[in-house]
Amino acid sequence: MRAEKKVIGKLTKCYAVAQFRYDGEKHLICAAEKQDPCYAFTTDGVQTDTLWEGPGGVMTLLEYPGEEGILLATQKFYSPNDSASAKIVWYAKEDGEWKCRVLCDLPFVHRFGIVTNGTKNYLVACTLKSAHAFKNDWTCPGRIWVAELPENIREYDADHQLQLFPLESGLYKNHGFAVHEREDGSSFAVVGTENGVYLVIPPRNEEAGWTCENILPVPASDVLYLDFDNDGERELLVLSPFHGDTVSIYKKTGNTFVRVWEREKKMPFIHAIYGGKVNGTWNAFVGNREADRELIRIFYADGEYRVEVLDQGAGPANCMFFKEGDEMKIIAANRETDEIALYALKED
């Protein structure tokens, strides 16, 4: 498979990407790590809108479920050393202009997502740390925070914030995050920390509580939990350690996970990660921000894991695989080159 690349925009330290439907159309959006704008594009890569000029500090972008045109975002997370004012906000268009309101102040919030038990939706938010006294101070661990989401998010603003409670504490370098769906329509989150990988499951019903379990005691910068070898059981694909250089896959044997594959080539400052189905099989798209600055595809074929290099030299911070009709595409925030890129994946 080859990737045909098109640079669709330039954005200083571009970081977060997502799909977002508003005004009756599906858009691709990209926001920045520093105090820079958020741009919207068509799925073909034509820039159509500027959602905001700033502030930035956007680590996560997420379409709010159940109502078109509402976007959740982190704000003012400028770096691990400058994120004490971080929060989760929501955007909506009013009278033709994008308006921003606070959902909750949450210092050091880096990643978040929405999980469901099939009936109710819940917010899961992860703080990278809890405080610091000096640059690169990691002595105050972060947490996993949760809350039931309201049917009407418009009830919340800076004066009426969503109340979260801590599900798990003592998590160092709480960086990795992914939400995965089950066949029954429910979903769960996996969280990657220096302490290991945590599986987070929302309450099944009114009487049940949350489940949070450390399923792999290996330091993880980011993680996916998908059935890559198509045998009916999920495997853990782990980037490690924090902002590290190694990508590995672990398979469950009995009650423990065993490493079954590791890429021999190291990928310094490994960071971008996304899972998507290609020809019915889960693939991982992974990128790093130093050395060769690759974007690669990891997939299982003919009894082994394989790697294809899709791009080099760009340095993606994040990427997202999606399908548009019969076409397969990736949008990437290539932070190290300030380019927003759209890749069309073509079969050889």
N, C-alpha and C positions, 0 to 999 in steps of 0.2 A: 504494500500500500504506500502511496506517495501523498504528500501534502502540497497543494498549490497555495502559496501564501500571497495575501494582499494586505498591505498596511492601510488601515482605514482611518487612522487618526493618530495624533501625537498628543501625549499628556504626560507632564512631568511626574515621574515616579508613580505611573499608573499601577493600580494594585488589585482592586476587586472587580469581578465581572458577574453578570447575571442576565437572565431573561426577565422581561417585565412587560406585561400587557396593559396598555392604556390607550384611550381614544379608539378602542375597537381594534387595535393592531398590536401584534407581537413586536417587541423591540429587544435589542441587545444593549446593555448599559455597561459603562465602565467608569469607575471612580478612582480617586487618587489617595495615596498614603499621606501626602502633605496637604497644604492649604491650597488646593486646586479644584477645578470643576468636576462635574459628573456629566458625561455625554451619553446621548442615546443615538442608536443607529437602527436602520432596518436590518432584517436578517441577511440581506445581501451586502451590508456594509456601508450604506449611505448614511451619513450623519444627518439627523433630523432635529435634534433638540439639545438644549443644555438644561439639565434639571436643576442644577445649582452651581454657583461660582465658588462657593466655599461656605463654611469651613469643610476641610477634608477630614483626614484621619479615618478613612473608611476601610475597615478590614473585612466587613461582610455586607453584602446586598442581598435582600430577599423579598420576593413578592408576597404580599399578605394574602392568605387563603380566604376565599369566600366573597371577596369584593374586588372587582377590577379597579386598577388605578391607585392602589395604596402600596407604597414601597417602604420596607424597613431597612435601616442602615445603622451601622456603628458610626460614631462621630467623635472626633478629637482624640483618637488613638494614633498619635503621630510616630511613636516608636515605643519599645519596651521601657525606655527611660523618660518618656513624655506622654503619659496616658492617664494621669490621675484625674483628668477632667472628662474622661471618656463616658459615653452614654449611648443608649439606643434611641433612635428617633424614627418618626414616620413622616413620609411625604405624601401629599395628595395635591392634585391640581384644583384650584378654585378660581373661577372667573378668568381662566386662561393662564394663571400663574401658579407655579409650584410653591406650596407652603410647607413649612417644616414645623413639627411639634415634637416635644419630648415624650417618649414612652416611659423611660426610666433612666435616672442617673445611675451609672454602674462603673465606678473607677476601674480601669485596666481591663475592661471588657474587650475581648479580641474577636472571638467567633460566637455565633449563636445560630439557632435554627428552630424549626417548628416540627414537633412530632404529634402524632395522633393515635388514639386508641380506637379509632373508627367512628367515634361519637363526638369527642371533644378534642380541641387542639390545645397544645401546651408549648410554652416557650422554654427552651433550654439555652442558657447563656453561660459562657466560660470566661473567667477572668484569669489573665496570664499570671498575675501575682496579686498581692493585696496592698502593698506599700513598698516604698524604698527610701533609703536615706542618702544614697549616692548612686552615681552611674554604674550600671551593671550589677546592682544589688539584687540578689535573688533569695534573700533570707526570709522573705515573707511570702509564703505560698498562696496560690490562688484557689478558686472554688468553682464548683458547678452550681449554678443557680437555676431554679425552675419556677414556673407560675402557670396557672391555667389562664388561657387567653379568653378575652371577652368576645362576644359576638359582634360588638360594636367598638372598634378600636378608637373611634372618634370621641369617645368619652375621656380619653387620656391626653394630658398635656403636662407642662412643667409644674403646674399647681395641683394636678390630680394624676399622680404617677401609678403605674402598675407595680404592685408589691410582689417581690420575689422572695423566695426563701432558699437558704443554702442546702443543697442535697448532699454534697461531698466537699470536704475541706482538706487542707494539707497537700494540695497538688502543686508541685513545682513545675515551672515552665509549661503551663497549661495552654498548649498551642493548637493541637490537632483537633479537627471536628468534622464529622460527616453524619448526614441523616440518610437512612436506608429504609425502603418500604418492604413490607411483607406481602404475600399473595392475598391476604384477607383485607388489605387496604390500610392496616395499621402500620406504624413506623417506629423506629428507635434511633438513638444516636450512639455513635462511638466517639470517644474523646481520647486524644493522645497527650500524654504528659510524661515528665521525667520519671514518675512513679510507675508508668505503664499505660496500658490501654484499658479504658473503662467502657462497659456496656451500660447504657442508660435507657430504661424502658418506662414509659408513663403508666399511670394507674390503669388497670384493666376495666375497672368499674368504680362506683361510688365508695365501696367498702375497701378496695385494695389501695395499697400505697405504691410509691415509686420503687423501682429496682435500680441499684447502681453497683456493679460488680467489676472488679479488676480481673480481666480475663487473660491478660498477658503482661507479666511483670518485667517488660523490656522497655527502656526509655524510647518514647515515640514522639517525633515532631509532627507527624500527620499519619492518617490511617484510612483505609477503606476495608469494609467487611462484606465481600461479595463472592459469589460462586464462580471463580475464575476458570476452574478446570471442568465446569459443567457436569459435576457428579452428584448434584443435589445438595451439597453441603458448602457453606460459606468458608472462604479463606480470608485471613488477615493479610493485607498488603501494608507494610509499615515503612515509613521514612524515618530514619534514625541516625544519631540522636537529635537533640534540638538543633535545628538549622544545620544538620549534619550532612553526610555524604553517601549514605548507604540505603538501598532499597531492597527489602526482603519480603518473602511470602511465607506465612506460617499456616500449617494445616492442623486441624484438631485430630488428635489421636487419643482416644479414651476421654479423659477429663482435662487434658493439657494440649497446648499448641506446640507443634514442633516445626522448626524452620526447614522448609523443603526447597527453597530457592533463594539465591542472592545474586544480584548483578555484580559481576566481577569488577567492572569499571566503576570507580567512585565518581560521585556527582557532588562536588563541593557546594554548600549552601542549597541543598535540595529543598524545594518549597512547593511548587505547583503540583496539584493532584486532583484528578477527577475520574469517576468511573462511568462508563457508558457501554451500551450493547452494540457490537458490530457483528452483523450476520448471526444474531441470536446468542452470542457469547459475550460475557462481560470482559471488557478491556480496561486497563488503567492508563491514563495519560499523565505523565510525570515530567516536571521540569526543574532545572536548577539555575542558580543566579551567579555562579562563579565558574572559572575555568572555561570549559567548552560551551557553557550556557545552553544546554540541550533541551529540546522537547521531544520526549520519546513515547512510544506506544508499547505497552507490555501486554502480551496475550499468550494463551495456551493453545498449542496446536501439535498434533502428532505426538502426544505424550510428553511434551516438554514446554517450559516457558520460553518465550522468545521476545526479543526487543527489536523494534524498528525506530530509527532516528528520523523524526519528522522535520526538525529544524535545528540549527546550531547558531550560536552567537547572539541570540536575542535576549535571553535571561528572563523567563517568565516568573512572575510572582504568583499568579493564579491563572487557571484556564478552565474552560467549560466546553464539554462536548454536547452537541445537540443535532437533531435531525430536522431537516426542512423538506418534507415530501420524501423523495427517494435520495436526497442528498445528505451526506454526513459532513458536519462542520465543527470546527473548534474556534472559539474566540479566546484570545490570550492577552493578558495584561503583561507585556514584556517590559517590566519595570526598569531593567538595566539599560535599555535603549530608548525608553520613553515612547514606545510604539504600541498602539492597539492594533493587533493583527487578527485577521480572519483567515483560517485555513480551510480549504475544501479538500476532503479526503477522497482519493480516487483509487480504485482497485487497479493493480498492475496488470 
